[in-house]
Amino acid sequence: MTFKELLNVIIQRGSLSLTQMKKNALFTSIGVCELKLYTNKLSNFLLNYAKNKSSMKVLTLCENGVEWNIIDLGIMQAGFVHVPIVPSIDHEKISLIIEKVRPNLIITSSKVIFQFIKTFCGSTPIFLLEEIFESQNNIELNDKEIKDEQLASIFTTSGSSGNLKGVLHNHKFIIDNAIEAANFYQFKPHHKSLSILPIQYAFERMYNYIFMYSGMHIHYANPFESLLSNVLYAKADVICIVPALLEQILEDSSNDSQEFDDYIQTVNPTFICSGAPIHKTLSSKILEKNLKIHEMYGSTETLIVSGNTESDFRENTSGKIIDPRRVKINSGVLEVKTDMMGYFEGFKQSNNFQNGWIRTDDLATISHEFLIIKGRANHMIKNSFGVFLNLEELENNLKSHLELSRLVIFEENGALNCIVEAENHKFSYVVNKLKKYNLKQKDGEKIYKFAVSSSWSPESGELTSSFKIIRKEIIHKYKKQLKLLS
């Protein structure tokens, strides 16, 4: 199936509606008829612009919203390659992506982004979505043959390594994965979802396709309001989330918990969770609020692999494997079959992709078709006593002890050092807690040096846009601030 065929299925079902919660957006709410109209307008513009080009790369900068779906579907149903970029990432990364990808044109969803990108897009033509719509009168799609095995999109991400990579996916793999997962989850048209994570990345993007295929009502959060305000306004049945943002919502709700508690009790929402492991402190807050957390597993290369559902749920797992033929454990490490086309030249290349299988570096086990992630293979270190330690386990234990959500432990010259995210006024608190922590640890597992830094964010470079920690960047940035823990 191609994206042109997928859009036809969505339109025939007729129940999908998309709502933008941000004020003064180009669109506030549309149904399938408007989706078809504006998607066809964009596709026709691109087909006319391409003239005789059979292939064309279209780079886009668009915030989460109704416009995203029109841009995404409009590019791919015309048979061209979508390269979506999160507008809020560092402009140097955007410049690098433009330089490496060499798109034929750039499309932005707002005048603010248009003016921003104009300053460093070089000679690449740039268009504003609204003006594209105004230039198009033909609402019937100009026909073009598209094959399902042809390249549909380049998924760009820096991931927790901090290195840019571009993963190539064709129409068939994206759509087959989305439909298989939609049939697995069994969402219904009366269900409502809330989108708060960057839709350009595989996690939110794939579930957006699932929700569209299921004919649901999708709300896109207002970025100028708090996460909690968006959650309470939308009252969604399903929300894709990462632990850091879930913790933020719970912290905000503690000031006035009644409305949030009422929402949880009346709607009984499902939080589909991916990304970092849920640490003990957050886990206790989840239990206290009686939240329904359904963890899943997937990646940019593999797309969706497993998930927990209402009928198939097992606590402390990444869910039931949707297609067991795609998954195997090799020497304790998870390997996943993927139909990705490879990596885009010029970005990070991985030696872990061979013969259609990705070696994920995730330590894992499988129990009754449920996937259990134990940690990262590349987070195993040997201390000065020759004992192997799992850095993630150490970090999760220390997070619980400090009652803080973000920190990095790393080894240097046989000793363990720690960098903690905390406000400056908590410096003495962190020092005292670390000293008490060390009293309970064996030699070789104690913290030797530490640093405290505040306000890690995607904008300042310590976190990815999906709020995963970029270890390499944090260690590089704050290593010089380490102090001896006496």
Salt bridges, closest charged atoms under 4 A:
GLU63 OE1 - LYS22 NZ 2.56
ASP72 OD1 - HIS82 ND1 2.74
ASP72 OD1 - ARG205 NH2 3.00
ASP143 OD1 - LYS4 NZ 3.32
ASP176 OD2 - LYS172 NZ 2.83
GLU247 OE1 - HIS279 NE2 3.42
GLU247 OE2 - LYS285 NZ 3.72
ASP261 OD1 - LYS289 NZ 2.95
GLU301 OE2 - LYS165 NZ 2.86
GLU310 OE2 - LYS292 NZ 2.68
ASP312 OD2 - LYS320 NZ 3.72
ASP323 OD1 - ARG325 NE 3.02
GLU335 OE1 - LYS328 NZ 3.82
GLU335 OE2 - ARG359 NH1 3.06
ASP339 OD1 - LYS337 NZ 3.51
ASP362 OD1 - ARG376 NH1 2.97
GLU392 OE1 - HIS379 ND1 3.72
GLU395 OE2 - ARG471 NH1 2.58
GLU412 OE2 - LYS479 NZ 2.62
GLU421 OE1 - ARG406 NH1 3.18
ASP443 OD1 - LYS446 NZ 3.62
GLU462 OE2 - LYS477 NZ 2.99
